[in-house]
Amino acid sequence: MLRLIASLLAALAVHTASAKDSGLVFVSSEKDHALAVVDAKTLAVTSTIRVCKRPRHLQFLPGREQFLVVCGDSHRADIVDVASRKVAGSIALGDDPEALDLSPDGKFAYVTNEDEGALGIFDLTSRKLVKSIPVGKEPEGVKVSPDGKRVYVTSEVANMVHVIDTVTLSIVKNIAVGKRPRRFAFSADASELWVSNELGSSVSIVSTHDLSVKQTLTFEVKGMRSDDITPVGLTLSPDGKTMFVGLGRANHVAFVDVESRQVRSLVLVGKRAWNVSVTRDGTRLFVVNGLSDDMTVIDVPAAKPMKTIAVGRVPYAALIDD
């Protein structure tokens, strides 16, 4: 009996270890309808996972044992189990879902629906729509405040950030930002919300206290026109000191010093640097390149590319399980 209990405990320990901190990077491929699974140590693709059609945004569920894959053409999100690397279920998300963010307690998903021009709010327990809130046309980026009281949504056509109260489920303010805003990232203390403006070659920095634009940072890359500099993905370093900004068709990632607002480094990557994801220790940055069908891994302290990995046709985002 003792041997049986010991065996069961050992098996449980192995399962738990494999379900969390697997050392894998999952990369969505819009054209292959699949995820490439990359070993973060060897920087090699180890397998692929078939998912719903046109997978885009990826986000962990609470506990990090499963994650959501938002699929625009299937109008749903698949639930992928990290340990088994298999689809464990799905949730209908309305027409053409683009991206989502979760409430701090993990009970609700806030989903941008591009075709509907709306933010859909879904109860993850019942898997049902709670409410659809009309916003500007072609909403994409969505970010929940750390305290869960607000949801921020970008409208690519209206050139605005819509601020939604999560209690009243109503828009409390529309903030004019740069041309074609796409994604968000908070500063370390959440006093600032950084917004990438794809056709403005810039990032707008919004005060979360008074909901006004504090500053606009415009990017320059030597030898390139401003029209070729198209910021989209951005993420904050774990120490809160650096904002990494993918410059799209400029094929670079900018390392921006948060305090001084100065670009410290520009790192050359693949074609159309789309989304950027950083490891928990801040030493590596994974950059998804949508037009060269690959992902560039950057050594952050050295500010230099380490390796480029083919990850399928039209990769969109990377999720790091570290």
Secondary structure per residue as TSV (DSSP state, phi and psi in degrees):
chain	resnum	aa	ss	phi	psi
A	1	M	-	360.0	-44.8
A	2	L	H	-61.5	-38.5
A	3	R	H	-64.0	-40.1
A	4	L	H	-63.9	-44.4
A	5	I	H	-62.3	-43.0
A	6	A	H	-61.6	-40.3
A	7	S	H	-64.4	-42.6
A	8	L	H	-64.0	-42.3
A	9	L	H	-63.9	-40.2
A	10	A	H	-64.2	-41.9
A	11	A	H	-64.2	-40.6
A	12	L	H	-63.9	-40.4
A	13	A	H	-63.2	-41.3
A	14	V	H	-63.8	-43.7
A	15	H	H	-62.6	-44.1
A	16	T	H	-62.7	-42.4
A	17	A	H	-64.2	-37.9
A	18	S	H	-76.1	-23.2
A	19	A	H	-82.2	-23.4
A	20	K	S	-124.0	147.3
A	21	D	S	50.2	50.7
A	22	S	-	-73.6	-14.4
A	23	G	-	75.5	23.2
A	24	L	E	-110.6	153.7
A	25	V	E	-121.6	125.1
A	26	F	E	-103.0	127.9
A	27	V	E	-123.5	123.5
A	28	S	E	-82.9	139.8
A	29	S	E	-120.4	112.2
A	30	E	T	-62.9	-37.7
A	31	K	T	-87.0	-25.5
A	32	D	T	-91.2	-8.9
A	33	H	T	53.9	46.8
A	34	A	E	-155.3	167.8
A	35	L	E	-114.0	132.6
A	36	A	E	-85.9	134.7
A	37	V	E	-105.5	117.0
A	38	V	E	-112.6	133.1
A	39	D	E	-77.7	119.4
A	40	A	T	-68.2	-19.4
A	41	K	T	-85.2	-50.2
A	42	T	T	-84.6	-16.3
A	43	L	T	57.3	42.8
A	44	A	E	-127.2	147.0
A	45	V	E	-73.8	123.7
A	46	T	E	-100.4	-25.0
A	47	S	E	-169.1	177.3
A	48	T	E	-131.7	154.6
A	49	I	E	-123.4	121.3
A	50	R	E	-74.9	130.3
A	51	V	-	-133.8	-168.0
A	52	C	S	-67.5	174.1
A	53	K	S	-79.1	132.1
A	54	R	S	61.0	63.0
A	55	P	E	-69.1	139.1
A	56	R	E	-130.6	-98.7
A	57	H	E	-67.8	143.7
A	58	L	E	-125.4	137.9
A	59	Q	E	-154.1	136.3
A	60	F	E	-68.0	145.2
A	61	L	-	-85.0	163.4
A	62	P	T	-53.3	137.6
A	63	G	T	93.4	-19.2
A	64	R	S	61.0	19.3
A	65	E	S	-89.0	-17.1
A	66	Q	E	-139.2	158.2
A	67	F	E	-141.9	159.7
A	68	L	E	-97.0	141.8
A	69	V	E	-119.4	111.3
A	70	V	E	-83.4	124.9
A	71	C	E	-119.9	113.0
A	72	G	T	-63.9	-42.6
A	73	D	T	-82.2	-16.1
A	74	S	T	-97.1	-7.9
A	75	H	T	58.0	39.3
A	76	R	E	-158.8	175.0
A	77	A	E	-119.2	132.5
A	78	D	E	-87.0	146.6
A	79	I	E	-102.4	117.2
A	80	V	E	-106.5	130.9
A	81	D	E	-85.9	125.4
A	82	V	T	-66.1	-43.8
A	83	A	T	-65.1	-46.7
A	84	S	T	-87.5	-18.0
A	85	R	T	56.9	41.8
A	86	K	E	-130.2	155.5
A	87	V	E	-73.8	125.7
A	88	A	E	-105.4	-3.9
A	89	G	E	164.3	-174.6
A	90	S	E	-153.6	162.5
A	91	I	E	-134.0	125.5
A	92	A	E	-68.7	134.3
A	93	L	-	-126.0	14.6
A	94	G	-	84.5	-178.5
A	95	D	S	-70.8	130.4
A	96	D	S	47.6	59.9
A	97	P	E	-67.4	139.4
A	98	E	E	-107.2	-56.0
A	99	A	E	-146.0	167.4
A	100	L	E	-149.1	164.5
A	101	D	E	-143.5	156.2
A	102	L	E	-106.2	151.5
A	103	S	-	-65.3	154.3
A	104	P	T	-55.5	-30.0
A	105	D	T	-86.9	-2.0
A	106	G	S	75.6	11.0
A	107	K	S	-86.2	-26.1
A	108	F	E	-126.9	145.3
A	109	A	E	-112.8	131.6
A	110	Y	E	-105.4	117.0
A	111	V	E	-122.1	130.2
A	112	T	E	-85.7	126.6
A	113	N	E	-110.3	104.8
A	114	E	T	-61.9	-50.4
A	115	D	T	-64.7	-33.9
A	116	E	T	-83.7	-14.7
A	117	G	T	59.8	47.6
A	118	A	E	-148.1	160.8
A	119	L	E	-104.2	119.4
A	120	G	E	-94.5	134.8
A	121	I	E	-111.5	121.0
A	122	F	E	-119.4	135.3
A	123	D	E	-82.2	116.4
A	124	L	T	-75.6	-17.3
A	125	T	T	-77.3	-51.2
A	126	S	T	-84.0	-15.9
A	127	R	T	59.3	39.8
A	128	K	E	-125.2	154.4
A	129	L	E	-72.6	128.4
A	130	V	E	-87.6	-47.2
A	131	K	E	-163.1	149.9
A	132	S	E	-115.3	123.4
A	133	I	E	-109.3	116.0
A	134	P	E	-62.7	135.6
A	135	V	-	-132.9	-168.2
A	136	G	S	-66.2	164.7
A	137	K	S	-65.7	146.8
A	138	E	S	54.0	58.6
A	139	P	E	-68.8	145.4
A	140	E	E	-136.7	-72.8
A	141	G	E	-66.3	142.6
A	142	V	E	-144.9	133.8
A	143	K	E	-146.0	128.7
A	144	V	E	-93.8	136.3
A	145	S	-	-65.2	151.0
A	146	P	T	-56.1	-30.2
A	147	D	T	-86.2	-2.6
A	148	G	S	76.2	6.8
A	149	K	S	-85.2	-21.3
A	150	R	E	-134.1	153.5
A	151	V	E	-124.7	132.5
A	152	Y	E	-107.9	135.5
A	153	V	E	-133.3	133.6
A	154	T	E	-91.3	145.1
A	155	S	E	-117.5	115.0
A	156	E	T	-65.6	-34.0
A	157	V	T	-83.5	-41.7
A	158	A	T	-79.0	-11.6
A	159	N	T	57.0	44.5
A	160	M	E	-134.9	158.9
A	161	V	E	-110.0	123.3
A	162	H	E	-95.3	130.8
A	163	V	E	-106.9	120.8
A	164	I	E	-116.4	131.5
A	165	D	E	-80.5	125.3
A	166	T	T	-78.7	-9.7
A	167	V	T	-88.3	-51.4
A	168	T	T	-83.4	-15.1
A	169	L	T	54.5	46.5
A	170	S	E	-136.6	155.9
A	171	I	E	-75.5	125.6
A	172	V	E	-100.1	-20.1
A	173	K	E	-164.4	146.8
A	174	N	E	-112.2	124.4
A	175	I	E	-110.0	120.4
A	176	A	E	-74.2	126.8
A	177	V	-	-124.2	-150.1
A	178	G	S	-81.0	-175.8
A	179	K	S	-78.1	126.4
A	180	R	S	58.8	66.9
A	181	P	E	-68.5	144.9
A	182	R	E	-123.8	-63.3
A	183	R	E	-127.9	172.0
A	184	F	E	-128.9	158.5
A	185	A	E	-155.9	138.1
A	186	F	E	-85.9	152.4
A	187	S	-	-71.4	171.2
A	188	A	T	-59.6	-38.4
A	189	D	T	-95.0	7.1
A	190	A	S	61.4	18.3
A	191	S	S	-81.3	-15.4
A	192	E	E	-128.4	144.6
A	193	L	E	-119.6	117.3
A	194	W	E	-91.5	133.2
A	195	V	E	-125.2	123.0
A	196	S	E	-82.4	134.9
A	197	N	E	-112.8	100.4
A	198	E	G	-60.3	-45.5
A	199	L	G	-96.9	9.8
A	200	G	G	-108.4	0.3
A	201	S	T	53.0	35.6
A	202	S	E	-150.8	173.1
A	203	V	E	-128.0	130.1
A	204	S	E	-94.0	135.8
A	205	I	E	-108.2	114.5
A	206	V	E	-103.1	133.8
A	207	S	E	-76.5	126.0
A	208	T	T	-81.5	-4.6
A	209	H	T	-81.1	-53.2
A	210	D	T	-111.5	3.6
A	211	L	-	58.0	43.7
A	212	S	-	-121.5	156.1
A	213	V	E	-78.3	117.3
A	214	K	E	-80.8	-38.3
A	215	Q	E	-162.2	152.4
A	216	T	E	-123.2	124.3
A	217	L	E	-101.5	123.4
A	218	T	E	-104.8	135.1
A	219	F	-	-97.5	147.9
A	220	E	-	-133.1	140.0
A	221	V	-	-130.0	124.6
A	222	K	T	-56.1	130.3
A	223	G	T	86.1	1.8
A	224	M	-	-120.6	145.2
A	225	R	-	-76.1	157.2
A	226	S	G	-62.3	-30.4
A	227	D	G	-64.8	-22.3
A	228	D	G	-88.1	-5.6
A	229	I	-	-100.5	105.3
A	230	T	-	-126.6	81.4
A	231	P	-	-63.2	137.0
A	232	V	-	-134.1	-79.7
A	233	G	-	-75.1	144.0
A	234	L	E	-152.5	149.2
A	235	T	E	-153.0	152.3
A	236	L	E	-94.3	142.0
A	237	S	-	-66.0	152.8
A	238	P	T	-57.8	-29.3
A	239	D	T	-84.6	-1.5
A	240	G	S	76.4	6.7
A	241	K	S	-94.8	-23.0
A	242	T	E	-127.9	134.3
A	243	M	E	-104.4	123.0
A	244	F	E	-93.1	126.7
A	245	V	E	-125.7	118.9
A	246	G	E	-76.4	126.6
A	247	L	-	-96.3	22.6
A	248	G	B	58.2	-124.0
A	249	R	T	-69.9	-5.5
A	250	A	T	-78.7	-9.2
A	251	N	-	60.1	33.2
A	252	H	E	-136.7	160.5
A	253	V	E	-116.5	131.4
A	254	A	E	-95.3	132.7
A	255	F	E	-97.9	107.6
A	256	V	E	-104.1	125.6
A	257	D	E	-72.3	118.7
A	258	V	T	-62.9	-39.9
A	259	E	T	-72.2	-47.9
A	260	S	T	-88.1	-15.4
A	261	R	-	67.6	18.4
A	262	Q	-	-99.1	144.3
A	263	V	E	-78.0	115.0
A	264	R	E	-82.8	-36.6
A	265	S	E	-147.8	150.2
A	266	L	E	-122.3	120.5
A	267	V	E	-111.5	125.1
A	268	L	E	-73.2	131.4
A	269	V	-	-131.0	-150.9
A	270	G	S	-83.5	-167.8
A	271	K	S	-82.2	127.7
A	272	R	S	59.7	76.7
A	273	A	E	-67.3	106.9
A	274	W	E	-98.1	-68.5
A	275	N	E	-117.0	148.8
A	276	V	E	-128.3	138.7
A	277	S	E	-137.0	138.1
A	278	V	E	-116.0	146.9
A	279	T	-	-71.7	162.3
A	280	R	T	-62.7	-31.7
A	281	D	T	-86.4	-2.5
A	282	G	S	75.8	11.3
A	283	T	S	-91.8	-20.0
A	284	R	E	-133.3	143.0
A	285	L	E	-120.4	130.0
A	286	F	E	-105.0	119.0
A	287	V	E	-114.6	118.6
A	288	V	E	-88.5	125.1
A	289	N	E	-109.6	105.9
A	290	G	T	-70.3	-25.9
A	291	L	T	-100.3	-12.7
A	292	S	T	-107.7	5.1
A	293	D	T	57.3	41.6
A	294	D	E	-149.8	179.0
A	295	M	E	-133.5	129.7
A	296	T	E	-97.8	132.3
A	297	V	E	-102.4	124.1
A	298	I	E	-108.5	134.2
A	299	D	E	-78.3	108.1
A	300	V	T	-66.2	-49.3
A	301	P	T	-57.7	-36.4
A	302	A	T	-86.1	-15.0
A	303	A	T	54.0	47.1
A	304	K	E	-138.9	145.3
A	305	P	E	-68.8	139.9
A	306	M	E	-99.0	-43.5
A	307	K	E	-161.7	151.1
A	308	T	E	-115.8	130.9
A	309	I	E	-121.5	127.0
A	310	A	E	-69.8	126.4
A	311	V	-	-130.4	19.4
A	312	G	-	105.5	172.3
A	313	R	S	-79.8	128.0
A	314	V	S	52.7	66.5
A	315	P	E	-67.7	147.9
A	316	Y	E	-117.2	-48.4
A	317	A	E	-149.8	159.0
A	318	A	E	-126.0	140.4
A	319	L	E	-122.1	123.4
A	320	I	E	-100.7	125.4
A	321	D	E	-105.1	82.5
A	322	D	-	-126.4	360.0
